[in-house]
Amino acid sequence: MLLTEYDEQRHIASEKEASREEGMKDGLEMGLKEGLKAGLRKAAINLFKRGMSIEEAAIICEEDAGLVRKWYEEWKCSINISKDSPIL
């Protein structure tokens, strides 16, 4: 009986470890994807600052033009907010 309980506990512990490792792997992959998107967004904004169109930035960044358009609109909005906000 004790051996069976020990085996069950060992099995549960190994399942927990496998689940933890899988969660870490998933988290790492998600973090890398988010980091890549943030880098592409920054690159697209730099291209906008240099006068490139949304379509040109989308081609260079190899991203969907709709997503790049969203980044452009967010960037333009942030410029307007920073120009209108009072200096503290």
C-alpha positions as CSV (number, residue, x, y, z in Angstrom):
1,M,0.0,0.0,0.0
2,L,2.7,2.5,0.9
3,L,4.6,1.8,-2.3
4,T,1.5,2.6,-4.4
5,E,1.0,5.9,-2.6
6,Y,4.6,6.7,-3.1
7,D,4.3,5.9,-6.8
8,E,1.2,8.0,-7.1
9,Q,2.9,11.0,-5.3
10,R,5.9,10.6,-7.6
11,H,3.6,10.6,-10.7
12,I,1.8,13.7,-9.5
13,A,5.1,15.4,-8.8
14,S,6.4,14.6,-12.3
15,E,3.1,15.8,-13.9
16,K,3.4,19.1,-12.0
17,E,7.0,19.5,-13.2
18,A,6.0,18.8,-16.8
19,S,3.2,21.2,-16.6
20,R,5.5,23.9,-15.1
21,E,8.0,23.4,-17.8
22,E,5.3,23.6,-20.5
23,G,4.0,26.8,-18.9
24,M,7.5,28.3,-18.9
25,K,8.0,27.3,-22.5
26,D,4.6,28.9,-23.5
27,G,5.5,32.0,-21.5
28,L,8.8,32.3,-23.2
29,E,7.3,31.9,-26.6
30,M,4.6,34.5,-25.9
31,G,7.3,36.9,-24.5
32,L,9.4,36.5,-27.6
33,K,6.4,37.2,-29.9
34,E,5.4,40.3,-27.9
35,G,9.0,41.5,-28.0
36,L,9.2,41.0,-31.7
37,K,5.8,42.9,-32.3
38,A,7.1,45.7,-30.1
39,G,10.3,46.0,-32.2
40,L,8.3,45.9,-35.4
41,R,6.0,48.6,-34.1
42,K,9.0,50.8,-33.2
43,A,10.5,50.2,-36.6
44,A,7.2,51.2,-38.3
45,I,7.0,54.4,-36.3
46,N,10.6,55.3,-37.3
47,L,9.5,54.7,-40.9
48,F,6.5,57.0,-40.4
49,K,8.8,59.7,-39.0
50,R,10.9,59.4,-42.2
51,G,7.8,60.0,-44.3
52,M,7.0,56.5,-45.5
53,S,3.4,55.5,-46.0
54,I,1.5,52.8,-44.1
55,E,1.8,50.4,-47.1
56,E,5.5,50.9,-47.4
57,A,6.1,50.4,-43.7
58,A,3.9,47.2,-43.8
59,I,6.0,45.8,-46.6
60,I,9.3,46.6,-44.9
61,C,8.1,45.2,-41.6
62,E,6.4,42.3,-43.3
63,E,3.2,42.9,-41.3
64,D,-0.4,43.2,-42.2
65,A,-1.3,46.7,-43.4
66,G,-4.3,46.9,-41.1
67,L,-2.1,46.3,-38.1
68,V,0.5,48.9,-39.3
69,R,-2.4,51.4,-39.9
70,K,-3.4,50.8,-36.2
71,W,0.1,51.5,-35.1
72,Y,0.2,54.7,-37.2
73,E,-3.1,55.9,-35.7
74,E,-1.8,55.3,-32.2
75,W,1.4,57.1,-33.0
76,K,-0.4,60.1,-34.5
77,C,-2.7,60.2,-31.5
78,S,0.2,60.2,-29.1
79,I,1.9,63.1,-31.0
80,N,-1.3,65.1,-30.7
81,I,-1.7,64.4,-27.0
82,S,2.0,65.3,-26.2
83,K,1.7,68.6,-28.2
84,D,-1.5,69.5,-26.4
85,S,-0.5,68.5,-22.9
86,P,0.9,71.2,-20.6
87,I,4.5,71.0,-19.5
88,L,4.8,70.0,-15.9
